[in-house]
């Protein structure tokens, strides 16, 4: 209840400071949050709560570094949004690629006996 109240207060203060409100204000944060968790799980895997928090922070830092590099290259905003989507898709496919490579490696080792 307290955290929801603080979120509502911060949203109200932001709207007051900017002078308007938009329904899409939080959609970017949702993408950042999901990307952070997904990228972190790719790096650390699924472990306990502490490792989950560390992996989410590491994923968030990695995601932000990649986006900052894109801004340094002077990408247009639509290209940065595309890059953001590509980062999430790559992070989602990496575990599958690892699994396929491990299966091939075990098949090769098992088939040579």
Rosetta blueprint (number, residue, H / E / L):
1 X L
2 X H
3 X H
4 X H
5 X H
6 X H
7 X H
8 X H
9 X H
10 X H
11 X H
12 X H
13 X H
14 X H
15 X H
16 X H
17 X H
18 X H
19 X L
20 X L
21 X L
22 X L
23 X L
24 X L
25 X L
26 X L
27 X H
28 X H
29 X H
30 X H
31 X H
32 X H
33 X H
34 X H
35 X H
36 X H
37 X H
38 X H
39 X H
40 X H
41 X H
42 X H
43 X H
44 X H
45 X L
46 X L
47 X L
48 X L
49 X H
50 X H
51 X H
52 X H
53 X H
54 X H
55 X H
56 X H
57 X H
58 X H
59 X H
60 X H
61 X H
62 X H
63 X H
64 X H
65 X H
66 X H
67 X H
68 X H
69 X H
70 X H
71 X H
72 X H
73 X L
74 X L
75 X L
76 X L
77 X H
78 X H
79 X H
80 X H
81 X H
82 X H
83 X H
84 X H
85 X H
86 X H
87 X H
88 X H
89 X H
90 X H
91 X H
92 X H
93 X H
94 X H
95 X H
96 X H
97 X H
98 X H
99 X H
100 X H
101 X H
102 X H
103 X H
104 X H
105 X H
106 X H
107 X H
108 X H
109 X H
110 X H
111 X H
112 X L
113 X L
